[in-house]
Amino acid sequence: MEKVLVTGGAGYIGSHTVLELLEAGYSPVVIDNFHNAIRGEDSMPESLRRVQELTGRSVEFEEMDILDQAALQHLFKKHSFKAVIHFAGLKAVGESVQKPLDYYRVNLTGTIQLLEIMRAHGVKNLVFSSSATVYGNPQYLPLDEAHPTGGCTNPYGKSKFFIEEMIRDLCRADTAWNAVLLRYFNPIGAHASGRIGEDPQGIPNNLMPYVSQVAIGRREALNVFGDDYATEDGTGVRDYIHVVDLAKGHIAALKKLKEQCGCRTYNLGTGTGYSVLQMVQAMEKASGKKIPYKVVARREGDVAACYANPSLAHEELGWTAALGLDRMCEDLWRWQKQNPSGFGAQA
């Protein structure tokens, strides 16, 4: 069974990917520092404890920070990894504007250290968790992989762009490296069991966790940031993708690495954009609840519309997003209903 290191594997996308890895017959080793994860029994992240319960397989987990070089060295001495899936990093756009150095230290320094240790141990296969934020303000839509990158409006997006460039340069300098850079659009939803899902700490930064918390009664009303964009109903349009589809994209990426693919970049999105108000309606339909909202000022750095052209991932990875908007909202609502306080209160 192939051993794959998953950094940041206790988080939202990480935990769903670990589940898919187990189902696909891989042996994942997960590291996480609990920045975005809740501690369950035996110091195991609650998300991974539930992944074990769902799959009937055990997950090897170590509490670790990617900035801890000695711990990483020790980990790579102990295990012989075939590949690394790198999720670990800070990820809140707004916070990155306030705390740029934190974002550059964790995301850039952490990744450089990881790459150096991978190189030292001859592990030269990498799947990197990038983001559509690298495109900055779209010059055209839908966004394809050839769209210029780097015009990012915040340090989070810039950190993802810099890491992409770093990995590209590394693959150029040493052709033994293979890397797949996955540009995520907007992951939402949850595993169909309702046992794992997104559990934002504090006030959610993303639309759908906030909407579902309003639906369950945890929050009073949704703030809609601007209704004067050049979109159909004036609210921001995004490409929402089911987290399970996104997780499956990582399995397809691991297979691609086996072809000695060099450095490849793929959008993971559905190709369809939905507005904030369309998402509110879809969530009202899934939950049977009215979701009150109020329109407030635009948020700095937000673009009017952003959605993917995902055809390259379809052609080269054989991957397509299969789960539609209704399913995303139904699964999100099931998770929210079964876990009204997230992983914190045992369901």
N, C-alpha and C positions, 0 to 999 in steps of 0.2 A: 504494500500500500504506500502510495507516494506521500511523503511528509511535506506539508505546506505550512510555512509560517504566516500567521495572520496578525498583523499589528493593528491595535485598536479594534480587536474582534469582538468586544463586548458591547459595542455601540449599536445603533439602529441598523445601519446597512451591514456592518460587520457580523452581527449575530445572525441575520437572515442568510448571509453568505456562508457562514460556518455550517448552518443547517444544510444548505445545498451541497457543500463540499462533502459532508458526511453521507448524504443520500447518493452522491455520485461516486462514492468509494474512496475518497481521499482521507488522509489522516491529518487533520489540522492541529497545529500547535498555536495557541492563542496567547498573545500578550496584550495587556491593557493596564492603564494606571488609575482606573475608576474616575477619570475626570467627567465622563459622561455615562457612567454605569452605576447601578445600585448593587451593593454587596449582599449576596444571599447567604445561605448556609455554607459552612466550611470555607469561608473567604472566597467562594466562587461567585462570579457575577451572576445575579439572579437570571439575567437573559440567557446565559449559557447553561445554567442549571436546567432551565426549561427546554433548551435545545436538546439536552441529553434525554430529558423526559420524552420529548416528541420523537426522537430518532431511535431511542433505546441503545445509543452508543455513547461512550464516554469521551469527553473533550479534555485534552491536556491544556491546562491553563497556568500561566505564571503572571503574577502581578509585577509589572515592569514599566518603566518610563523609557521612551526611545532616546531620551537624553542621557540615560545611564549607560555609558559605554562599557564599563566593566561587566555589568549584568548581561548586556547584549553579547559580548565576547564569550562569556560563559555559556550562554544559550546556544550559540553556534558551534561551540566545542562539543556540547552534549548531544546535539541532534544533527542528522545529515539531511538538510532541506533540499528539495528539488526546485522549489520556487518560493517567492515571497509575495503575498498580497498586502499592500501597504495602505491602510486606512488611517493610521494614527495621526492626529493633528488637531489643531483648534479650528473651529468651523463657523463661527458666528460673524456674519458680514458687519453688522453694526458695531460689535465689540472690537473688531479688527481696526476700525477707524479710531477708536479710543485707545487701543493698546497695541500699536503696530509692532513694537519690539517683541512683545510676547509671541505674536504670530510669526514673526520672522525667526525667532529663536527656536520655537518648537517645530514649526513646519520645515524651515530650511535647514537649520543645524541638525535637527533630529533626522531628517532624510539623508543629509550628507554622511552622518555617522553610520546610519543603517547601510548605505551603499558601500562605504569603506569596509565595513565588517563583512558584508556579502562578498565583496571582491577578495578580501583576505582569505575567505573560506571557500572560494571557487563557486559560490552560488550566484549565477549570473542570469537568472530568470525572474522577471519582476512584472507584477500587475499593479499599476498605480491608480489610485482613486483621485481623478482630477474632476474638473467641474466646468460647466458651461459658462461660468463667470470669466473664464480666460478670454472669451470673445469680446468682453466689454460691451459697448453700445452697438447693437447689430447694424451693420452697413446694409445688409439684405437678409431676407427671410425666405424659406427656412434656412437655418444655419447649417452649413456643411463643414467638414473638417478642413477645407481649404480657406475658410473665412479667416481673415487676419486675426491674430491673437495679441494680447499684451496691452491693449488699451483699457486696462482694468480700472474700475472706479473705486476699488478699496484694497487694503493690504491683504485680505484673505485671498481675493482673486489673483493679486500679484504673486502671492506666495505659491499658488498652484501653477501659475504661468512660469515662474522661475524654476520650479522643480521639473516641469515638463522639459524646459530647455536644457537643464542639467542632465537629465536622463538621456535626452537626444544626443547631447555632446559625448556622453559616456559611451553610448552605443556606436557612435562614429569612431571614437578613439580606439575602441576594443570590440571587434566584430564578434567576439564570443558572447557578448551581452545580447539578450532578447528582452524587450519590454513592450507591454501593451498599456497605453495610457487611455483610460476610460473617462470620457467627459460626461458626467452625470447631468441630467436636466433636474427635474424636481421630484424626488422620490416621495411617495406617500403610501398609505395603506399599511397592511400588516399581514402576518401569516394567517392563513384561513382558520387555523385552530383558535385564534384569539389569545394564544398564550405568549407570543412575543410581538412587540410593536415598538412604536416610537414613544419614548418617555422623556420629554424635554425637562431638564432641571430648571425650575423657576418659570418665568414667563416665556412661553414658546416664541421663538423668532420666526418660525415658519407658519404659513397660513393654515394648513389643514389641522395640525395639532390644536391650534387655537380655536378653530371652528368647532372641532369635536369637543373641546372643553366647554365651549359655550353651550353646545347641544346637551351636554350631560349636566349642566348647571354649575360647573366649577367657576365659570367666568360670566359676567353679566352680558356683555355685547362685544361684537367684533369691531375693531377699528379698520375701516377700509382706507388705505393710504392713497387718496386721490381718485377722483372720478372724472378727470378732465384730460385723460390720455387720448391719443389718437387711435382708439380701439373701438370696437362695435358698441360697447356700453360705457366706455370711458374709463373702465378699470383695467389694471394690469393683466396681461395675458402671459401664461406660462405653460410649459410642456410638462404635465404631471405624469409620472411613470410609477407603476406598481413596484414596490420594493422587492417583491419576489421575482419579477421580471429582471430587475436590475441585478439582483443576486445571481440569477442564472447567467447573466452576461459575463460574470467573473469566471464561471466554469468554462464558458466558450473561449474566454481570453487565455486561460491556462492551456487549453488544447492548442490554441494558436501558437503559443510559445514553443511547442514541440516541433513546429515547422522551421525552426531557426529563422524567425520572422524579422529579426532586427528590431527597429523601433517602429511600432504602429500605433495610430491614434484613432479612436472610434467614439462617436456620439452614442450615448445610450439614452434614447428618448422615444416617444411614440410618433412624433411628427405632427401631432395635433396640439394646438394651443387652446386653453380654456381661460376665460376671464375670472376674476375674483368672484363676481356675482354669479357666474355659471357654477362655480365650485360650491358656493353657499347653497344654491338651489339643489345641486346634486346631493349635498350632505343632508339637506332637509328631507329629500326623497328617501335617502337610505335610513335616516333615523326616525322619521315621522315627527320630528320636532321643528318648531319655528326657530330660526336663528336670527336674533335681532342684531343689526349692525348700524354703525354711524360712520359717515364719511368725514375723514380728517385730512390734514395737509399731506401732500406727497412726502415720501421718505427720500432723503438724500441718497443718490446713487442708484435708485430704482430705474430700470428701463421700462418702456411702454409694453413691449412684447418681445418674447424670446421663445422660439421653439425649434426643434431639431429637424434636420434631414437625416434620418437614421439608416439610409439605404446601404451605406458602406459596411456597417456592422452586419446587415442582412447578407450582403454578398460575400464578405470575407470571413465572418465568424459563424454564419448560419444562424444568427440570432435575430429574433423579432419580439417586440413587446406584445404579449398575447392577451393581457388582462385589461379590460376597458374601464372607463370612468365609474360606471355603476359598481363594478366589482371592487375597485379601489376604495370607494366610499363605504360599501357594505362591510368590507374587511376592517377598515379603520374603525367603523362604528362598533363592530363586534369586540374589537380589542378595547376600545374606550369603555364600553358597557361592562365588560368582564373585569376590567382593571381601572376603576374610576380614579384611583390615585396612582396609576402607573405601576411600576414594579415594587414600589415602596410598601404598599399594603398587600400582603400575600393574598392572592385570589384563589 
